[in-house]
Amino acid sequence: MWSFEDIKHFTDHPDAPVRSWAVDRLIKLFPDQAGDVLVTMLDDQGRYIAHKSLDFLAKTGEPEKYGPMLGERLQRAEGEQFGRLALALAELGYRPAL
């Protein structure tokens, strides 16, 4: 059985498919711990990885924890990333961003 730390180690892997696997496993096996690791994946070059991480953070129900960081990113985001961040903040229910 993989531990949280074992899987977390693979989020830094140079190959995107391995990082994607790690993101999916963290979300499925360790949802209570995954958020803080997935925050670091928001700038990943793999679109799937970045989008999956943002989607998970939006669904955590922790607006006070992730809202400020996502709101800060929204201020410097452009194009599709702006739209995704805005949608995530709305789904998260982060009042200052709304």
C-alpha positions in Angstrom: 0.0 0.0 0.0 1.3 3.4 -0.9 1.6 6.0 1.9 0.8 9.7 1.6 4.5 10.5 1.6 5.3 7.9 -1.1 2.7 9.4 -3.5 3.6 13.0 -2.6 7.2 12.2 -3.7 5.9 11.6 -7.2 4.4 15.0 -7.6 7.9 16.3 -8.4 8.6 13.7 -11.0 9.9 15.0 -14.4 7.3 13.0 -16.4 3.7 14.5 -16.5 2.0 11.1 -16.6 3.6 10.2 -13.3 2.6 13.5 -11.8 -1.0 13.0 -13.1 -1.0 9.5 -11.4 0.2 11.1 -8.2 -2.5 13.8 -8.2 -5.2 11.2 -8.9 -4.0 8.9 -6.1 -3.7 11.7 -3.6 -7.2 12.9 -4.3 -8.6 9.3 -4.1 -6.7 7.9 -1.2 -5.8 11.0 0.9 -8.4 13.7 0.3 -8.0 15.2 3.8 -4.3 15.7 3.2 -4.1 16.3 -0.5 -5.0 20.0 -0.6 -1.7 21.4 0.6 0.2 19.3 -1.9 -2.2 20.2 -4.8 -1.7 23.9 -4.2 1.9 23.4 -5.4 0.5 21.7 -8.6 -1.5 24.7 -9.8 1.4 26.0 -11.9 2.2 22.5 -13.4 2.9 22.6 -17.1 0.5 19.6 -17.5 -3.0 21.1 -18.1 -4.7 18.1 -16.6 -2.6 18.3 -13.5 -3.2 22.0 -12.9 -7.0 21.7 -13.7 -7.5 18.6 -11.5 -5.7 20.3 -8.6 -7.7 23.5 -8.9 -11.0 21.5 -9.2 -10.2 19.6 -6.1 -9.3 22.7 -4.1 -12.6 24.3 -5.2 -14.5 21.4 -3.8 -12.7 21.2 -0.4 -15.2 23.4 1.4 -12.4 25.3 3.0 -12.7 28.9 1.7 -10.7 30.4 4.5 -7.8 28.1 3.8 -7.6 28.2 0.0 -9.6 31.3 -0.9 -6.9 33.9 -0.2 -4.3 32.0 -2.2 -6.6 31.5 -5.2 -7.7 35.1 -5.0 -4.1 36.3 -5.1 -3.5 34.1 -8.2 -6.7 35.5 -9.8 -5.2 39.0 -9.7 -2.3 38.1 -11.9 -4.1 35.5 -14.1 -5.0 35.9 -17.7 -7.2 34.2 -20.2 -8.4 30.6 -19.5 -6.5 30.5 -16.2 -8.5 33.6 -15.0 -11.8 32.0 -15.8 -10.9 28.7 -14.1 -9.7 30.5 -11.0 -12.8 32.7 -10.9 -15.0 29.6 -11.2 -13.1 27.8 -8.5 -13.4 30.7 -6.1 -17.2 30.9 -6.8 -17.5 27.2 -6.2 -15.5 27.4 -3.0 -17.7 30.2 -1.8 -14.9 32.6 -1.0 -16.9 35.8 -0.2 -14.1 38.4 -0.7 -13.6 37.2 -4.2 -17.3 37.1 -5.0 
